[in-house]
Amino acid sequence: MRVRKDSSGFTIIEILVVLVIIGILLTLVISTYSGVQAKNRNKDRQSGISLLQGQLEMYYAQYSKYPTLAEMNSANWRASNMKSLPSSGIQDPQWSVKTTNCTSGDVAVLSASPTAGCYSYQPVGPDGSACDNEKVVCGQYTATAMLEGGGKYVKRSLN
């Protein structure tokens, strides 16, 4: 009996080369997809901070002061004074209940300082000092979102 040497099929080397090429292509697709996702979340952050700024400026136009951080973090206060600002309007796209810097119970709140996974709101008096709207009126603010890939998106009061 004779063994044929011209039998068809793939060698182990050919199969390994194909697997390596598939692995490289898969890695490229996954990294591109995750980059697109991060870019979309950053756009959501910018929209969220811009929405927050719009609501704060409308409040200022009516009351000639900005709310304190405590007021902004009160769902009842926001429902009464900023009806167009949904609860999700103060929530970073990557917020979770495990994000301790901006969580109260199981609800997102604004952080006092810029933190990844949180929106921050820092109201101050006209001279930059701490404000409480009783002794010192909140005349300015800074709202910030930390962007994926580094950097911040910052909006400041318009006056």
ChimeraX attribute file (.defattr): number of C-alpha atoms within 10 A of each C-alpha:
attribute: neighborCount
match mode: 1-to-1
recipient: residues
	/A:1	3
	/A:2	4
	/A:3	6
	/A:4	7
	/A:5	6
	/A:6	6
	/A:7	7
	/A:8	7
	/A:9	7
	/A:10	8
	/A:11	8
	/A:12	8
	/A:13	9
	/A:14	11
	/A:15	10
	/A:16	11
	/A:17	11
	/A:18	11
	/A:19	12
	/A:20	12
	/A:21	11
	/A:22	12
	/A:23	12
	/A:24	11
	/A:25	11
	/A:26	12
	/A:27	12
	/A:28	11
	/A:29	12
	/A:30	11
	/A:31	11
	/A:32	12
	/A:33	12
	/A:34	11
	/A:35	14
	/A:36	12
	/A:37	12
	/A:38	16
	/A:39	15
	/A:40	13
	/A:41	17
	/A:42	21
	/A:43	14
	/A:44	14
	/A:45	28
	/A:46	21
	/A:47	13
	/A:48	22
	/A:49	24
	/A:50	18
	/A:51	16
	/A:52	22
	/A:53	20
	/A:54	16
	/A:55	18
	/A:56	22
	/A:57	17
	/A:58	15
	/A:59	16
	/A:60	19
	/A:61	11
	/A:62	9
	/A:63	10
	/A:64	13
	/A:65	19
	/A:66	27
	/A:67	28
	/A:68	19
	/A:69	21
	/A:70	12
	/A:71	14
	/A:72	20
	/A:73	22
	/A:74	13
	/A:75	16
	/A:76	11
	/A:77	14
	/A:78	17
	/A:79	14
	/A:80	9
	/A:81	17
	/A:82	17
	/A:83	11
	/A:84	14
	/A:85	17
	/A:86	14
	/A:87	15
	/A:88	12
	/A:89	20
	/A:90	25
	/A:91	24
	/A:92	26
	/A:93	19
	/A:94	11
	/A:95	19
	/A:96	16
	/A:97	13
	/A:98	9
	/A:99	16
	/A:100	16
	/A:101	20
	/A:102	28
	/A:103	19
	/A:104	14
	/A:105	9
	/A:106	12
	/A:107	15
	/A:108	25
	/A:109	29
	/A:110	26
	/A:111	23
	/A:112	18
	/A:113	17
	/A:114	21
	/A:115	18
	/A:116	20
	/A:117	22
	/A:118	29
	/A:119	30
	/A:120	27
	/A:121	28
	/A:122	21
	/A:123	26
	/A:124	23
	/A:125	19
	/A:126	16
	/A:127	11
	/A:128	12
	/A:129	13
	/A:130	16
	/A:131	22
	/A:132	17
	/A:133	15
	/A:134	7
	/A:135	9
	/A:136	14
	/A:137	20
	/A:138	26
	/A:139	21
	/A:140	22
	/A:141	24
	/A:142	16
	/A:143	24
	/A:144	27
	/A:145	26
	/A:146	21
	/A:147	19
	/A:148	15
	/A:149	10
	/A:150	7
	/A:151	9
	/A:152	17
	/A:153	17
	/A:154	17
	/A:155	17
	/A:156	14
	/A:157	16
	/A:158	11
	/A:159	9
